[in-house]
Amino acid sequence: MLDFVAASALGVSSDGRMTFDAWARQVFGDGIAESFLLPYNSKIFGLAPTEFTAEWATWSAPRPDLRQVIRGALGIRNTDLGYNPRFWYPRAGGIGALSRALAARVAADLRCDAEVAGVDLAARTVTSPAARRCAGRG
């Protein structure tokens, strides 16, 4: 919490080209950045937080004020914080159930590891020169 207070006093750079790692440390301090934001976003994006810019990911990182951080540290729940404060998880199958259900609906047209050659928004089609079917996935 002290890292957050110190970071809050310094202000935030408006340079969206800075790495997400630098942005998270600047906004939240090392403690929150290292304990949550950096590992979480690394897992979500599949990249080290030094490999993508702040502008790529900050839309999804809520910026609590000091009151909200203190409440959280004391175990008091903050409500309506973040870009998606309410989310209904599937009753069974975990969050992966959503992608599996979508894949099942498009299974005949699903391709993996495919280079996209073109997108026709009006026709709702994507062309790919060397797409392969995703056998066994889903």
N, CA, C and O atoms as CSV, one atom per row, in Angstrom:
chain,resi,resn,atom,element,x,y,z
A,1,MET,N,N,0.829,-1.179,0.000
A,1,MET,CA,C,0.000,0.000,0.000
A,1,MET,C,C,0.876,1.246,0.000
A,1,MET,O,O,0.528,2.251,-0.621
A,2,LEU,N,N,2.005,1.188,0.690
A,2,LEU,CA,C,2.902,2.333,0.718
A,2,LEU,C,C,3.453,2.645,-0.674
A,2,LEU,O,O,3.612,3.810,-1.037
A,3,ASP,N,N,3.743,1.593,-1.453
A,3,ASP,CA,C,4.198,1.805,-2.834
A,3,ASP,C,C,3.127,2.534,-3.643
A,3,ASP,O,O,3.450,3.410,-4.445
A,4,PHE,N,N,1.861,2.183,-3.440
A,4,PHE,CA,C,0.767,2.833,-4.155
A,4,PHE,C,C,0.698,4.310,-3.787
A,4,PHE,O,O,0.544,5.164,-4.659
A,5,VAL,N,N,0.813,4.608,-2.503
A,5,VAL,CA,C,0.776,6.003,-2.037
A,5,VAL,C,C,1.919,6.786,-2.666
A,5,VAL,O,O,1.712,7.897,-3.154
A,6,ALA,N,N,3.116,6.225,-2.661
A,6,ALA,CA,C,4.278,6.904,-3.237
A,6,ALA,C,C,4.089,7.125,-4.744
A,6,ALA,O,O,4.390,8.203,-5.257
A,7,ALA,N,N,3.594,6.107,-5.444
A,7,ALA,CA,C,3.371,6.233,-6.887
A,7,ALA,C,C,2.307,7.283,-7.175
A,7,ALA,O,O,2.445,8.064,-8.117
A,8,SER,N,N,1.261,7.309,-6.381
A,8,SER,CA,C,0.173,8.280,-6.580
A,8,SER,C,C,0.667,9.709,-6.457
A,8,SER,O,O,0.170,10.596,-7.151
A,9,ALA,N,N,1.624,9.944,-5.595
A,9,ALA,CA,C,2.147,11.296,-5.375
A,9,ALA,C,C,2.972,11.791,-6.557
A,9,ALA,O,O,3.129,12.998,-6.741
A,10,LEU,N,N,3.501,10.866,-7.359
A,10,LEU,CA,C,4.375,11.248,-8.464
A,10,LEU,C,C,3.623,11.587,-9.751
A,10,LEU,O,O,4.162,12.297,-10.600
A,11,GLY,N,N,2.424,11.110,-9.913
A,11,GLY,CA,C,1.692,11.345,-11.151
A,11,GLY,C,C,2.040,10.306,-12.199
A,11,GLY,O,O,2.947,9.496,-12.012
A,12,VAL,N,N,1.305,10.339,-13.310
A,12,VAL,CA,C,1.440,9.329,-14.354
A,12,VAL,C,C,1.809,9.984,-15.674
A,12,VAL,O,O,1.238,11.008,-16.052
A,13,SER,N,N,2.751,9.397,-16.362
A,13,SER,CA,C,3.122,9.869,-17.689
A,13,SER,C,C,1.965,9.614,-18.646
A,13,SER,O,O,1.250,8.621,-18.511
A,14,SER,N,N,1.785,10.498,-19.599
A,14,SER,CA,C,0.724,10.308,-20.592
A,14,SER,C,C,1.249,9.606,-21.842
A,14,SER,O,O,0.530,9.500,-22.836
A,15,ASP,N,N,2.488,9.127,-21.805
A,15,ASP,CA,C,3.087,8.456,-22.954
A,15,ASP,C,C,2.596,7.013,-23.030
A,15,ASP,O,O,3.088,6.150,-22.304
A,16,GLY,N,N,1.639,6.753,-23.898
A,16,GLY,CA,C,1.089,5.412,-24.050
A,16,GLY,C,C,2.069,4.425,-24.642
A,16,GLY,O,O,1.806,3.223,-24.658
A,17,ARG,N,N,3.207,4.920,-25.134
A,17,ARG,CA,C,4.203,4.030,-25.733
A,17,ARG,C,C,5.117,3.396,-24.688
A,17,ARG,O,O,5.901,2.503,-25.007
A,18,MET,N,N,5.016,3.857,-23.436
A,18,MET,CA,C,5.845,3.234,-22.395
A,18,MET,C,C,5.397,1.790,-22.217
A,18,MET,O,O,4.255,1.456,-22.533
A,19,THR,N,N,6.268,0.940,-21.720
A,19,THR,CA,C,5.884,-0.461,-21.552
A,19,THR,C,C,4.803,-0.581,-20.484
A,19,THR,O,O,4.679,0.273,-19.606
A,20,PHE,N,N,4.033,-1.641,-20.575
A,20,PHE,CA,C,3.017,-1.879,-19.557
A,20,PHE,C,C,3.681,-2.057,-18.191
A,20,PHE,O,O,3.146,-1.612,-17.175
A,21,ASP,N,N,4.840,-2.704,-18.168
A,21,ASP,CA,C,5.578,-2.891,-16.920
A,21,ASP,C,C,5.865,-1.537,-16.270
A,21,ASP,O,O,5.603,-1.351,-15.081
A,22,ALA,N,N,6.399,-0.603,-17.038
A,22,ALA,CA,C,6.726,0.723,-16.499
A,22,ALA,C,C,5.466,1.456,-16.056
A,22,ALA,O,O,5.455,2.094,-15.003
A,23,TRP,N,N,4.402,1.368,-16.856
A,23,TRP,CA,C,3.147,2.041,-16.522
A,23,TRP,C,C,2.564,1.483,-15.219
A,23,TRP,O,O,2.164,2.250,-14.344
A,24,ALA,N,N,2.515,0.162,-15.088
A,24,ALA,CA,C,1.933,-0.466,-13.895
A,24,ALA,C,C,2.695,-0.061,-12.640
A,24,ALA,O,O,2.090,0.211,-11.603
A,25,ARG,N,N,4.005,-0.022,-12.731
A,25,ARG,CA,C,4.819,0.377,-11.583
A,25,ARG,C,C,4.614,1.855,-11.263
A,25,ARG,O,O,4.577,2.240,-10.094
A,26,GLN,N,N,4.480,2.686,-12.307
A,26,GLN,CA,C,4.295,4.118,-12.106
A,26,GLN,C,C,2.934,4.434,-11.485
A,26,GLN,O,O,2.831,5.324,-10.642
A,27,VAL,N,N,1.896,3.717,-11.892
A,27,VAL,CA,C,0.544,3.985,-11.409
A,27,VAL,C,C,0.264,3.319,-10.066
A,27,VAL,O,O,-0.331,3.938,-9.185
A,28,PHE,N,N,0.683,2.070,-9.897
A,28,PHE,CA,C,0.306,1.283,-8.722
A,28,PHE,C,C,1.438,1.045,-7.731
A,28,PHE,O,O,1.189,0.610,-6.607
A,29,GLY,N,N,2.671,1.319,-8.127
A,29,GLY,CA,C,3.815,1.002,-7.287
A,29,GLY,C,C,4.242,-0.447,-7.513
A,29,GLY,O,O,3.497,-1.245,-8.081
A,30,ASP,N,N,5.443,-0.769,-7.062
A,30,ASP,CA,C,5.996,-2.102,-7.302
A,30,ASP,C,C,5.189,-3.216,-6.648
A,30,ASP,O,O,5.040,-4.288,-7.235
A,31,GLY,N,N,4.664,-2.986,-5.446
A,31,GLY,CA,C,3.954,-4.054,-4.730
A,31,GLY,C,C,2.759,-4.596,-5.490
A,31,GLY,O,O,2.675,-5.800,-5.733
A,32,ILE,N,N,1.838,-3.729,-5.866
A,32,ILE,CA,C,0.641,-4.169,-6.595
A,32,ILE,C,C,1.014,-4.631,-7.991
A,32,ILE,O,O,0.467,-5.615,-8.490
A,33,ALA,N,N,1.950,-3.922,-8.626
A,33,ALA,CA,C,2.369,-4.315,-9.975
A,33,ALA,C,C,2.922,-5.736,-9.980
A,33,ALA,O,O,2.511,-6.561,-10.796
A,34,GLU,N,N,3.853,-6.023,-9.070
A,34,GLU,CA,C,4.509,-7.336,-9.053
A,34,GLU,C,C,3.605,-8.446,-8.521
A,34,GLU,O,O,3.718,-9.596,-8.947
A,35,SER,N,N,2.712,-8.108,-7.593
A,35,SER,CA,C,1.847,-9.130,-7.007
A,35,SER,C,C,0.672,-9.494,-7.885
A,35,SER,O,O,0.183,-10.622,-7.833
A,36,PHE,N,N,0.210,-8.548,-8.695
A,36,PHE,CA,C,-0.991,-8.836,-9.479
A,36,PHE,C,C,-0.901,-8.419,-10.944
A,36,PHE,O,O,-0.964,-9.273,-11.828
A,37,LEU,N,N,-0.756,-7.134,-11.214
A,37,LEU,CA,C,-0.898,-6.637,-12.584
A,37,LEU,C,C,0.069,-7.264,-13.581
A,37,LEU,O,O,-0.343,-7.649,-14.676
A,38,LEU,N,N,1.322,-7.372,-13.228
A,38,LEU,CA,C,2.299,-7.902,-14.182
A,38,LEU,C,C,2.096,-9.385,-14.456
A,38,LEU,O,O,2.053,-9.772,-15.624
A,39,PRO,N,N,1.967,-10.244,-13.429
A,39,PRO,CA,C,1.727,-11.661,-13.745
A,39,PRO,C,C,0.394,-11.892,-14.454
A,39,PRO,O,O,0.317,-12.713,-15.368
A,40,TYR,N,N,-0.648,-11.182,-14.046
A,40,TYR,CA,C,-1.971,-11.363,-14.650
A,40,TYR,C,C,-1.947,-10.984,-16.129
A,40,TYR,O,O,-2.405,-11.756,-16.972
A,41,ASN,N,N,-1.422,-9.816,-16.449
A,41,ASN,CA,C,-1.407,-9.376,-17.840
A,41,ASN,C,C,-0.440,-10.172,-18.691
A,41,ASN,O,O,-0.658,-10.322,-19.893
A,42,SER,N,N,0.624,-10.685,-18.095
A,42,SER,CA,C,1.522,-11.571,-18.815
A,42,SER,C,C,0.785,-12.845,-19.226
A,42,SER,O,O,0.954,-13.345,-20.338
A,43,LYS,N,N,-0.027,-13.353,-18.318
A,43,LYS,CA,C,-0.807,-14.558,-18.609
A,43,LYS,C,C,-1.879,-14.271,-19.664
A,43,LYS,O,O,-2.068,-15.062,-20.588
A,44,ILE,N,N,-2.570,-13.152,-19.529
A,44,ILE,CA,C,-3.641,-12.806,-20.474
A,44,ILE,C,C,-3.103,-12.613,-21.885
A,44,ILE,O,O,-3.668,-13.144,-22.841
A,45,PHE,N,N,-2.004,-11.850,-22.027
A,45,PHE,CA,C,-1.498,-11.505,-23.349
A,45,PHE,C,C,-0.434,-12.462,-23.868
A,45,PHE,O,O,-0.078,-12.409,-25.045
A,46,GLY,N,N,0.074,-13.330,-23.014
A,46,GLY,CA,C,1.084,-14.290,-23.458
A,46,GLY,C,C,2.433,-13.644,-23.758
A,46,GLY,O,O,3.242,-14.199,-24.503
A,47,LEU,N,N,2.670,-12.481,-23.182
A,47,LEU,CA,C,3.923,-11.752,-23.383
A,47,LEU,C,C,4.393,-11.198,-22.049
A,47,LEU,O,O,3.600,-11.009,-21.127
A,48,ALA,N,N,5.680,-10.941,-21.959
A,48,ALA,CA,C,6.195,-10.250,-20.776
A,48,ALA,C,C,5.686,-8.813,-20.811
A,48,ALA,O,O,5.613,-8.229,-21.891
A,49,PRO,N,N,5.333,-8.226,-19.678
A,49,PRO,CA,C,4.825,-6.859,-19.647
A,49,PRO,C,C,5.811,-5.808,-20.166
A,49,PRO,O,O,5.429,-4.658,-20.381
A,50,THR,N,N,7.059,-6.189,-20.367
A,50,THR,CA,C,8.036,-5.291,-20.984
A,50,THR,C,C,7.961,-5.360,-22.501
A,50,THR,O,O,8.622,-4.581,-23.189
A,51,GLU,N,N,7.157,-6.291,-23.038
A,51,GLU,CA,C,7.068,-6.482,-24.478
A,51,GLU,C,C,5.840,-5.846,-25.127
A,51,GLU,O,O,5.692,-5.913,-26.347
A,52,PHE,N,N,4.952,-5.226,-24.333
A,52,PHE,CA,C,3.819,-4.525,-24.925
A,52,PHE,C,C,3.643,-3.184,-24.246
A,52,PHE,O,O,4.052,-2.982,-23.103
A,53,THR,N,N,3.025,-2.272,-24.978
A,53,THR,CA,C,2.915,-0.901,-24.488
A,53,THR,C,C,1.715,-0.720,-23.572
A,53,THR,O,O,0.782,-1.522,-23.558
A,54,ALA,N,N,1.775,0.354,-22.814
A,54,ALA,CA,C,0.687,0.681,-21.895
A,54,ALA,C,C,-0.611,0.894,-22.660
A,54,ALA,O,O,-1.669,0.460,-22.205
A,55,GLU,N,N,-0.554,1.555,-23.814
A,55,GLU,CA,C,-1.776,1.842,-24.558
A,55,GLU,C,C,-2.486,0.570,-25.015
A,55,GLU,O,O,-3.676,0.603,-25.328
A,56,TRP,N,N,-1.775,-0.535,-25.054
A,56,TRP,CA,C,-2.340,-1.796,-25.500
A,56,TRP,C,C,-3.196,-2.437,-24.414
A,56,TRP,O,O,-4.126,-3.181,-24.725
A,57,ALA,N,N,-2.899,-2.162,-23.143
A,57,ALA,CA,C,-3.548,-2.901,-22.067
A,57,ALA,C,C,-4.179,-2.062,-20.964
A,57,ALA,O,O,-4.959,-2.596,-20.174
A,58,THR,N,N,-3.878,-0.787,-20.879
A,58,THR,CA,C,-4.372,-0.003,-19.744
A,58,THR,C,C,-5.880,0.176,-19.739
A,58,THR,O,O,-6.450,0.486,-18.693
A,59,TRP,N,N,-6.538,-0.009,-20.865
A,59,TRP,CA,C,-8.001,0.093,-20.908
A,59,TRP,C,C,-8.649,-0.912,-19.949
A,59,TRP,O,O,-9.755,-0.691,-19.455
A,60,SER,N,N,-7.942,-2.016,-19.695
A,60,SER,CA,C,-8.531,-3.061,-18.856
A,60,SER,C,C,-8.032,-3.022,-17.409
A,60,SER,O,O,-8.413,-3.867,-16.599
A,61,ALA,N,N,-7.198,-2.061,-17.088
A,61,ALA,CA,C,-6.652,-1.982,-15.729
A,61,ALA,C,C,-7.330,-0.841,-14.979
A,61,ALA,O,O,-7.015,0.326,-15.212
A,62,PRO,N,N,-8.253,-1.165,-14.086
A,62,PRO,CA,C,-8.928,-0.106,-13.331
A,62,PRO,C,C,-7.929,0.668,-12.486
A,62,PRO,O,O,-6.952,0.104,-11.994
A,63,ARG,N,N,-8.173,1.945,-12.324
A,63,ARG,CA,C,-7.270,2.787,-11.536
A,63,ARG,C,C,-7.993,3.243,-10.274
A,63,ARG,O,O,-8.664,4.276,-10.271
A,64,PRO,N,N,-7.851,2.465,-9.205
A,64,PRO,CA,C,-8.525,2.828,-7.961
A,64,PRO,C,C,-7.884,4.056,-7.322
A,64,PRO,O,O,-6.715,4.361,-7.558
A,65,ASP,N,N,-8.663,4.738,-6.522
A,65,ASP,CA,C,-8.096,5.845,-5.754
A,65,ASP,C,C,-7.594,5.293,-4.419
A,65,ASP,O,O,-7.782,4.114,-4.121
A,66,LEU,N,N,-6.962,6.139,-3.628
A,66,LEU,CA,C,-6.373,5.699,-2.365
A,66,LEU,C,C,-7.417,5.093,-1.433
A,66,LEU,O,O,-7.144,4.100,-0.759
A,67,ARG,N,N,-8.597,5.674,-1.392
A,67,ARG,CA,C,-9.662,5.136,-0.534
A,67,ARG,C,C,-9.987,3.691,-0.916
A,67,ARG,O,O,-10.127,2.835,-0.043
A,68,GLN,N,N,-10.106,3.420,-2.199
A,68,GLN,CA,C,-10.423,2.069,-2.655
A,68,GLN,C,C,-9.291,1.091,-2.343
A,68,GLN,O,O,-9.551,-0.059,-1.989
A,69,VAL,N,N,-8.050,1.531,-2.469
A,69,VAL,CA,C,-6.911,0.660,-2.150
A,69,VAL,C,C,-6.889,0.339,-0.658
A,69,VAL,O,O,-6.649,-0.805,-0.272
A,70,ILE,N,N,-7.135,1.335,0.173
A,70,ILE,CA,C,-7.162,1.095,1.626
A,70,ILE,C,C,-8.298,0.147,1.973
A,70,ILE,O,O,-8.107,-0.777,2.764
A,71,ARG,N,N,-9.476,0.358,1.397
A,71,ARG,CA,C,-10.596,-0.547,1.647
A,71,ARG,C,C,-10.225,-1.984,1.259
A,71,ARG,O,O,-10.487,-2.924,2.010
A,72,GLY,N,N,-9.615,-2.141,0.086
A,72,GLY,CA,C,-9.213,-3.470,-0.365
A,72,GLY,C,C,-8.205,-4.106,0.565
A,72,GLY,O,O,-8.290,-5.299,0.856
A,73,ALA,N,N,-7.240,-3.311,1.039
A,73,ALA,CA,C,-6.228,-3.829,1.962
A,73,ALA,C,C,-6.847,-4.268,3.279
A,73,ALA,O,O,-6.334,-5.172,3.938
A,74,LEU,N,N,-7.943,-3.637,3.664
A,74,LEU,CA,C,-8.623,-3.994,4.916
A,74,LEU,C,C,-9.660,-5.108,4.720
A,74,LEU,O,O,-10.322,-5.528,5.668
A,75,GLY,N,N,-9.788,-5.575,3.479
A,75,GLY,CA,C,-10.740,-6.646,3.197
A,75,GLY,C,C,-12.158,-6.159,2.977
A,75,GLY,O,O,-13.097,-6.955,2.989
A,76,ILE,N,N,-12.323,-4.863,2.778
A,76,ILE,CA,C,-13.652,-4.300,2.504
A,76,ILE,C,C,-13.840,-4.280,0.990
A,76,ILE,O,O,-13.023,-3.719,0.259
A,77,ARG,N,N,-14.903,-4.884,0.539
A,77,ARG,CA,C,-15.129,-5.033,-0.895
A,77,ARG,C,C,-15.445,-3.692,-1.550
A,77,ARG,O,O,-16.273,-2.923,-1.061
A,78,ASN,N,N,-14.768,-3.428,-2.665
A,78,ASN,CA,C,-15.081,-2.287,-3.520
A,78,ASN,C,C,-16.001,-2.785,-4.627
A,78,ASN,O,O,-15.728,-3.817,-5.239
A,79,THR,N,N,-17.068,-2.076,-4.884
A,79,THR,CA,C,-17.986,-2.489,-5.942
A,79,THR,C,C,-17.858,-1.556,-7.132
A,79,THR,O,O,-17.430,-0.409,-7.000
A,80,ASP,N,N,-18.233,-2.065,-8.290
A,80,ASP,CA,C,-18.240,-1.299,-9.535
A,80,ASP,C,C,-16.885,-0.684,-9.861
A,80,ASP,O,O,-16.814,0.470,-10.283
A,81,LEU,N,N,-15.819,-1.439,-9.671
A,81,LEU,CA,C,-14.481,-0.975,-9.996
A,81,LEU,C,C,-14.003,-1.721,-11.229
A,81,LEU,O,O,-14.036,-2.951,-11.261
A,82,GLY,N,N,-13.565,-0.999,-12.233
A,82,GLY,CA,C,-13.011,-1.621,-13.426
A,82,GLY,C,C,-13.931,-1.507,-14.619
A,82,GLY,O,O,-15.063,-1.033,-14.524
A,83,TYR,N,N,-13.404,-1.960,-15.755
A,83,TYR,CA,C,-14.157,-1.857,-16.998
A,83,TYR,C,C,-15.299,-2.875,-17.061
A,83,TYR,O,O,-16.237,-2.700,-17.840
A,84,ASN,N,N,-15.231,-3.919,-16.263
A,84,ASN,CA,C,-16.222,-4.984,-16.301
A,84,ASN,C,C,-16.481,-5.462,-14.872
A,84,ASN,O,O,-16.087,-6.570,-14.509
A,85,PRO,N,N,-17.142,-4.631,-14.060
A,85,PRO,CA,C,-17.266,-4.975,-12.643
A,85,PRO,C,C,-18.190,-6.155,-12.351
A,85,PRO,O,O,-18.126,-6.738,-11.268
A,86,ARG,N,N,-19.031,-6.505,-13.288
A,86,ARG,CA,C,-19.909,-7.670,-13.100
A,86,ARG,C,C,-19.741,-8.602,-14.285
A,86,ARG,O,O,-19.798,-8.182,-15.440
A,87,PHE,N,N,-19.535,-9.851,-13.985
A,87,PHE,CA,C,-19.349,-10.834,-15.046
A,87,PHE,C,C,-19.929,-12.149,-14.569
A,87,PHE,O,O,-19.636,-12.590,-13.458
A,88,TRP,N,N,-20.738,-12.772,-15.385
A,88,TRP,CA,C,-21.357,-14.043,-15.028
A,88,TRP,C,C,-20.529,-15.173,-15.613
A,88,TRP,O,O,-20.464,-15.329,-16.832
A,89,TYR,N,N,-19.897,-15.962,-14.755
A,89,TYR,CA,C,-19.128,-17.112,-15.194
A,89,TYR,C,C,-20.074,-18.276,-15.475
A,89,TYR,O,O,-21.127,-18.395,-14.848
A,90,PRO,N,N,-19.695,-19.129,-16.417
A,90,PRO,CA,C,-20.517,-20.311,-16.689
A,90,PRO,C,C,-20.653,-21.170,-15.436
A,90,PRO,O,O,-19.736,-21.238,-14.617
A,91,ARG,N,N,-21.796,-21.820,-15.295
A,91,ARG,CA,C,-22.026,-22.678,-14.115
A,91,ARG,C,C,-21.102,-23.878,-14.097
A,91,ARG,O,O,-20.748,-24.376,-13.029
A,92,ALA,N,N,-20.707,-24.348,-15.277
A,92,ALA,CA,C,-19.816,-25.508,-15.357
A,92,ALA,C,C,-18.766,-25.267,-16.435
A,92,ALA,O,O,-19.032,-24.584,-17.424
A,93,GLY,N,N,-17.592,-25.817,-16.248
A,93,GLY,CA,C,-16.560,-25.762,-17.274
A,93,GLY,C,C,-15.610,-24.590,-17.188
A,93,GLY,O,O,-14.698,-24.481,-18.007
A,94,GLY,N,N,-15.799,-23.704,-16.213
A,94,GLY,CA,C,-14.898,-22.566,-16.081
A,94,GLY,C,C,-15.035,-21.579,-17.223
A,94,GLY,O,O,-15.932,-21.708,-18.056
A,95,ILE,N,N,-14.152,-20.598,-17.266
A,95,ILE,CA,C,-14.216,-19.551,-18.274
A,95,ILE,C,C,-13.983,-20.112,-19.675
A,95,ILE,O,O,-14.448,-19.534,-20.658
A,96,GLY,N,N,-13.271,-21.230,-19.775
A,96,GLY,CA,C,-13.022,-21.855,-21.068
A,96,GLY,C,C,-14.288,-22.351,-21.744
A,96,GLY,O,O,-14.291,-22.588,-22.952
A,97,ALA,N,N,-15.372,-22.514,-20.974
A,97,ALA,CA,C,-16.639,-22.952,-21.560
A,97,ALA,C,C,-17.136,-21.953,-22.607
A,97,ALA,O,O,-17.794,-22.348,-23.569
A,98,LEU,N,N,-16.832,-20.679,-22.434
A,98,LEU,CA,C,-17.270,-19.669,-23.401
A,98,LEU,C,C,-16.606,-19.875,-24.757
A,98,LEU,O,O,-17.283,-19.882,-25.786
A,99,SER,N,N,-15.282,-20.043,-24.764
A,99,SER,CA,C,-14.588,-20.240,-26.041
A,99,SER,C,C,-14.939,-21.589,-26.669
A,99,SER,O,O,-15.025,-21.700,-27.892
A,100,ARG,N,N,-15.143,-22.615,-25.836
A,100,ARG,CA,C,-15.533,-23.919,-26.395
A,100,ARG,C,C,-16.908,-23.843,-27.040
A,100,ARG,O,O,-17.122,-24.441,-28.095
A,101,ALA,N,N,-17.847,-23.120,-26.431
A,101,ALA,CA,C,-19.188,-22.982,-27.002
A,101,ALA,C,C,-19.132,-22.215,-28.320
A,101,ALA,O,O,-19.815,-22.577,-29.278
A,102,LEU,N,N,-18.330,-21.169,-28.372
A,102,LEU,CA,C,-18.187,-20.419,-29.622
A,102,LEU,C,C,-17.545,-21.286,-30.702
A,102,LEU,O,O,-18.006,-21.294,-31.844
A,103,ALA,N,N,-16.488,-22.015,-30.352
A,103,ALA,CA,C,-15.816,-22.884,-31.314
A,103,ALA,C,C,-16.758,-23.945,-31.861
A,103,ALA,O,O,-16.705,-24.276,-33.045
A,104,ALA,N,N,-17.615,-24.477,-31.009
A,104,ALA,CA,C,-18.563,-25.499,-31.459
A,104,ALA,C,C,-19.528,-24.944,-32.499
A,104,ALA,O,O,-19.933,-25.662,-33.414
A,105,ARG,N,N,-19.900,-23.675,-32.368
A,105,ARG,CA,C,-20.845,-23.059,-33.321
A,105,ARG,C,C,-20.216,-22.797,-34.681
A,105,ARG,O,O,-20.924,-22.719,-35.685
A,106,VAL,N,N,-18.882,-22.659,-34.726
A,106,VAL,CA,C,-18.214,-22.343,-35.990
A,106,VAL,C,C,-17.228,-23.438,-36.403
A,106,VAL,O,O,-16.358,-23.207,-37.242
A,107,ALA,N,N,-17.362,-24.621,-35.818
A,107,ALA,CA,C,-16.381,-25.689,-35.999
A,107,ALA,C,C,-16.031,-25.964,-37.457
A,107,ALA,O,O,-14.862,-26.193,-37.767
A,108,ALA,N,N,-16.987,-25.949,-38.342
A,108,ALA,CA,C,-16.727,-26.258,-39.747
A,108,ALA,C,C,-15.852,-25.201,-40.403
A,108,ALA,O,O,-15.146,-25.492,-41.369
A,109,ASP,N,N,-15.891,-23.987,-39.891
A,109,ASP,CA,C,-15.134,-22.895,-40.494
A,109,ASP,C,C,-13.923,-22.461,-39.678
A,109,ASP,O,O,-13.202,-21.551,-40.085
A,110,LEU,N,N,-13.690,-23.095,-38.538
A,110,LEU,CA,C,-12.606,-22.683,-37.645
A,110,LEU,C,C,-11.262,-23.118,-38.207
A,110,LEU,O,O,-11.093,-24.271,-38.603
A,111,ARG,N,N,-10.303,-22.191,-38.242
A,111,ARG,CA,C,-8.946,-22.478,-38.707
A,111,ARG,C,C,-7.964,-22.016,-37.636
A,111,ARG,O,O,-8.207,-21.034,-36.934
A,112,CYS,N,N,-6.862,-22.730,-37.522
A,112,CYS,CA,C,-5.837,-22.385,-36.527
A,112,CYS,C,C,-4.525,-22.030,-37.211
A,112,CYS,O,O,-4.243,-22.497,-38.315
A,113,ASP,N,N,-3.737,-21.211,-36.558
A,113,ASP,CA,C,-2.417,-20.822,-37.060
A,113,ASP,C,C,-2.495,-20.341,-38.508
A,113,ASP,O,O,-1.646,-20.682,-39.331
A,114,ALA,N,N,-3.514,-19.552,-38.805
A,114,ALA,CA,C,-3.754,-19.129,-40.181
A,114,ALA,C,C,-3.346,-17.681,-40.398
A,114,ALA,O,O,-3.664,-16.806,-39.593
A,115,GLU,N,N,-2.646,-17.443,-41.482
A,115,GLU,CA,C,-2.322,-16.085,-41.894
A,115,GLU,C,C,-3.565,-15.494,-42.554
A,115,GLU,O,O,-4.207,-16.159,-43.368
A,116,VAL,N,N,-3.901,-14.286,-42.220
A,116,VAL,CA,C,-5.061,-13.629,-42.812
A,116,VAL,C,C,-4.609,-12.837,-44.027
A,116,VAL,O,O,-3.751,-11.959,-43.929
A,117,ALA,N,N,-5.201,-13.160,-45.180
A,117,ALA,CA,C,-4.857,-12.455,-46.416
A,117,ALA,C,C,-5.825,-11.308,-46.682
A,117,ALA,O,O,-5.459,-10.315,-47.311
A,118,GLY,N,N,-7.055,-11.445,-46.205
A,118,GLY,CA,C,-8.022,-10.386,-46.427
A,118,GLY,C,C,-9.257,-10.556,-45.573
A,118,GLY,O,O,-9.591,-11.660,-45.143
A,119,VAL,N,N,-9.937,-9.430,-45.331
A,119,VAL,CA,C,-11.175,-9.428,-44.559
A,119,VAL,C,C,-12.209,-8.638,-45.354
A,119,VAL,O,O,-11.966,-7.498,-45.748
A,120,ASP,N,N,-13.364,-9.257,-45.584
A,120,ASP,CA,C,-14.470,-8.585,-46.270
A,120,ASP,C,C,-15.582,-8.403,-45.245
A,120,ASP,O,O,-16.329,-9.336,-44.952
A,121,LEU,N,N,-15.685,-7.190,-44.703
A,121,LEU,CA,C,-16.671,-6.936,-43.656
A,121,LEU,C,C,-18.097,-7.096,-44.162
A,121,LEU,O,O,-18.948,-7.631,-43.450
A,122,ALA,N,N,-18.370,-6.642,-45.375
A,122,ALA,CA,C,-19.727,-6.734,-45.916
A,122,ALA,C,C,-20.162,-8.187,-46.074
A,122,ALA,O,O,-21.298,-8.540,-45.758
A,123,ALA,N,N,-19.254,-9.024,-46.563
A,123,ALA,CA,C,-19.578,-10.445,-46.774
A,123,ALA,C,C,-19.345,-11.274,-45.516
A,123,ALA,O,O,-19.715,-12.447,-45.456
A,124,ARG,N,N,-18.727,-10.653,-44.510
A,124,ARG,CA,C,-18.398,-11.335,-43.260
A,124,ARG,C,C,-17.537,-12.571,-43.510
A,124,ARG,O,O,-17.812,-13.659,-43.005
A,125,THR,N,N,-16.469,-12.364,-44.316
A,125,THR,CA,C,-15.562,-13.466,-44.641
A,125,THR,C,C,-14.114,-13.039,-44.413
A,125,THR,O,O,-13.759,-11.861,-44.467
A,126,VAL,N,N,-13.299,-14.062,-44.156
A,126,VAL,CA,C,-11.858,-13.880,-44.015
A,126,VAL,C,C,-11.210,-14.859,-44.975
A,126,VAL,O,O,-11.582,-16.031,-45.025
A,127,THR,N,N,-10.240,-14.376,-45.738
A,127,THR,CA,C,-9.525,-15.281,-46.641
A,127,THR,C,C,-8.145,-15.558,-46.079
A,127,THR,O,O,-7.494,-14.683,-45.507
A,128,SER,N,N,-7.713,-16.809,-46.260
A,128,SER,CA,C,-6.434,-17.257,-45.740
A,128,SER,C,C,-5.818,-18.223,-46.732
A,128,SER,O,O,-6.459,-19.201,-47.116
A,129,PRO,N,N,-4.577,-17.966,-47.160
A,129,PRO,CA,C,-3.975,-18.818,-48.183
A,129,PRO,C,C,-3.628,-20.228,-47.729
A,129,PRO,O,O,-3.671,-21.162,-48.530
A,130,ALA,N,N,-3.286,-20.395,-46.456
A,130,ALA,CA,C,-2.813,-21.717,-46.029
A,130,ALA,C,C,-3.400,-22.116,-44.682
A,130,ALA,O,O,-2.683,-22.596,-43.805
A,131,ALA,N,N,-4.680,-21.920,-44.522
A,131,ALA,CA,C,-5.310,-22.249,-43.240
A,131,ALA,C,C,-5.460,-23.757,-43.098
A,131,ALA,O,O,-5.685,-24.463,-44.082
A,132,ARG,N,N,-5.336,-24.236,-41.888
A,132,ARG,CA,C,-5.587,-25.654,-41.623
A,132,ARG,C,C,-6.712,-25.760,-40.607
A,132,ARG,O,O,-6.873,-24.893,-39.748
A,133,ARG,N,N,-7.466,-26.805,-40.710
A,133,ARG,CA,C,-8.543,-27.020,-39.765
A,133,ARG,C,C,-7.979,-27.325,-38.383
A,133,ARG,O,O,-6.885,-27.876,-38.262
A,134,CYS,N,N,-8.710,-26.974,-37.368
A,134,CYS,CA,C,-8.267,-27.167,-35.976
A,134,CYS,C,C,-8.776,-28.493,-35.433
A,134,CYS,O,O,-9.598,-28.508,-34.517
A,135,ALA,N,N,-8.314,-29.573,-35.965
A,135,ALA,CA,C,-8.761,-30.885,-35.524
A,135,ALA,C,C,-8.416,-31.109,-34.058
A,135,ALA,O,O,-7.299,-30.829,-33.622
A,136,GLY,N,N,-9.364,-31.604,-33.320
A,136,GLY,CA,C,-9.128,-31.963,-31.941
A,136,GLY,C,C,-9.126,-30.809,-30.964
A,136,GLY,O,O,-8.900,-31.015,-29.772
A,137,ARG,N,N,-9.369,-29.612,-31.432
A,137,ARG,CA,C,-9.390,-28.452,-30.517
A,137,ARG,C,C,-10.810,-28.170,-30.095
A,137,ARG,O,O,-11.766,-28.510,-30.792
A,138,GLY,N,N,-10.933,-27.539,-28.938
A,138,GLY,CA,C,-12.267,-27.128,-28.487
A,138,GLY,C,C,-12.638,-27.837,-27.269
A,138,GLY,O,O,-13.728,-27.623,-26.738
